[in-house]
């Protein structure tokens, strides 16, 4: 079973995203900030990360760059999921190494479909 790490500082958003992914048959772990996410990934890298950009301690762009720079996690798929929805935000997220970018609010099937597609490709 694929493991997805949801990195989101809003508890309501974290629970909603986690529930969507669990209901689609995925195993989900969570982190509420970028530092916690990277610490979790050291011991047990997930198959995919759903990553908010605006986070305490370390923003999603920095987290994504660190994931890509680490030999253990460089192949983990990253889906940025943020309220930052300008074209530049999407461009910058992809430039940091994200595999996909989803703007909030999103349709549940958009997130689940994107996650499942990336897991199939990896």
C-alpha positions as CSV (number, residue, x, y, z in Angstrom):
1,X,0.0,0.0,0.0
2,X,1.3,3.4,-0.9
3,X,2.2,5.9,1.9
4,X,1.3,9.6,1.5
5,X,2.7,12.2,3.8
6,X,0.3,15.2,4.1
7,X,2.2,18.4,5.2
8,X,-0.4,21.0,6.2
9,X,-0.5,23.5,9.1
10,X,-4.3,23.9,9.1
11,X,-5.8,21.0,11.1
12,X,-9.1,21.2,9.2
13,X,-7.3,21.0,5.9
14,X,-4.9,18.3,7.1
15,X,-7.9,16.1,8.3
16,X,-9.9,16.7,5.1
17,X,-7.0,15.8,2.8
18,X,-6.0,12.8,4.9
19,X,-9.6,11.5,4.9
20,X,-9.9,11.9,1.1
21,X,-6.7,9.9,0.6
22,X,-7.5,7.2,3.1
23,X,-10.9,6.8,1.6
24,X,-9.2,6.1,-1.8
25,X,-7.2,3.3,-0.3
26,X,-3.9,5.0,0.7
27,X,-2.0,4.9,3.9
28,X,-1.6,8.5,5.3
29,X,0.8,10.1,7.7
30,X,0.7,13.8,8.6
31,X,3.0,16.6,9.6
32,X,2.0,20.2,10.6
33,X,5.2,22.0,9.4
34,X,8.1,21.6,7.1
35,X,10.7,20.6,9.8
36,X,8.5,17.9,11.2
37,X,7.9,16.6,7.6
38,X,11.6,16.3,6.9
39,X,12.3,14.6,10.2
40,X,9.6,12.0,9.5
41,X,11.0,11.4,6.0
42,X,14.5,10.7,7.3
43,X,13.4,7.4,9.0
44,X,10.6,6.4,6.7
45,X,10.3,8.1,3.3
46,X,6.7,8.1,1.9
47,X,5.9,7.3,-1.7
48,X,4.4,10.8,-2.1
49,X,4.1,14.1,-0.3
50,X,1.1,16.5,-0.4
51,X,2.8,19.7,0.5
52,X,1.3,23.1,1.5
53,X,3.5,26.1,0.7
54,X,2.7,28.5,3.5
55,X,4.0,26.6,6.6
56,X,5.5,27.5,9.9
57,X,9.3,27.0,10.5
58,X,10.1,26.1,6.8
59,X,8.0,26.9,3.8
60,X,6.9,24.3,1.2
61,X,9.4,25.5,-1.4
62,X,12.3,24.9,1.0
63,X,10.9,21.5,2.0
64,X,10.6,20.5,-1.7
65,X,14.2,21.6,-2.4
66,X,15.5,19.6,0.5
67,X,13.5,16.5,-0.6
68,X,15.1,16.8,-4.0
69,X,18.6,17.3,-2.6
70,X,18.6,14.2,-0.4
71,X,19.6,10.9,-2.0
72,X,17.0,9.0,0.1
73,X,14.1,11.2,-0.8
74,X,14.9,12.6,-4.3
75,X,12.5,10.2,-6.0
76,X,9.6,10.8,-3.7
77,X,6.7,12.4,-5.7
78,X,5.7,15.9,-4.5
79,X,2.2,17.5,-5.0
80,X,2.1,21.1,-3.9
81,X,-1.3,22.1,-2.7
82,X,-1.7,25.7,-1.8
83,X,-4.0,28.8,-1.7
84,X,-1.3,30.5,-3.7
85,X,-2.9,30.2,-7.1
86,X,-1.2,32.7,-9.5
87,X,0.5,31.3,-12.5
88,X,3.9,32.4,-11.0
89,X,3.2,30.3,-7.9
90,X,2.6,27.2,-10.0
91,X,5.7,27.9,-12.1
92,X,7.8,28.5,-9.0
93,X,6.5,25.3,-7.3
94,X,7.4,23.2,-10.3
95,X,10.8,24.9,-10.5
96,X,11.5,23.8,-6.9
97,X,11.0,20.2,-8.0
98,X,7.2,19.6,-7.5
99,X,5.7,16.9,-9.7
100,X,2.2,18.6,-9.6
101,X,0.6,21.8,-8.3
102,X,-3.0,22.0,-7.1
103,X,-4.5,25.3,-6.1
104,X,-7.0,25.4,-3.1
105,X,-9.9,25.2,-3.1
106,X,-9.7,22.0,-5.2
107,X,-12.2,19.4,-6.3
108,X,-11.6,16.2,-4.3
109,X,-11.3,14.0,-7.4
110,X,-8.6,16.4,-8.8
111,X,-6.3,15.8,-5.7
112,X,-7.0,12.0,-5.5
113,X,-6.6,11.6,-9.3
114,X,-3.3,13.5,-9.3
115,X,-1.9,11.5,-6.3
116,X,-2.9,8.2,-7.8
117,X,-1.5,9.1,-11.2
118,X,1.9,10.0,-9.7
119,X,2.0,6.9,-7.6
120,X,1.4,4.8,-10.7
121,X,4.2,6.6,-12.5
122,X,6.7,6.2,-9.7
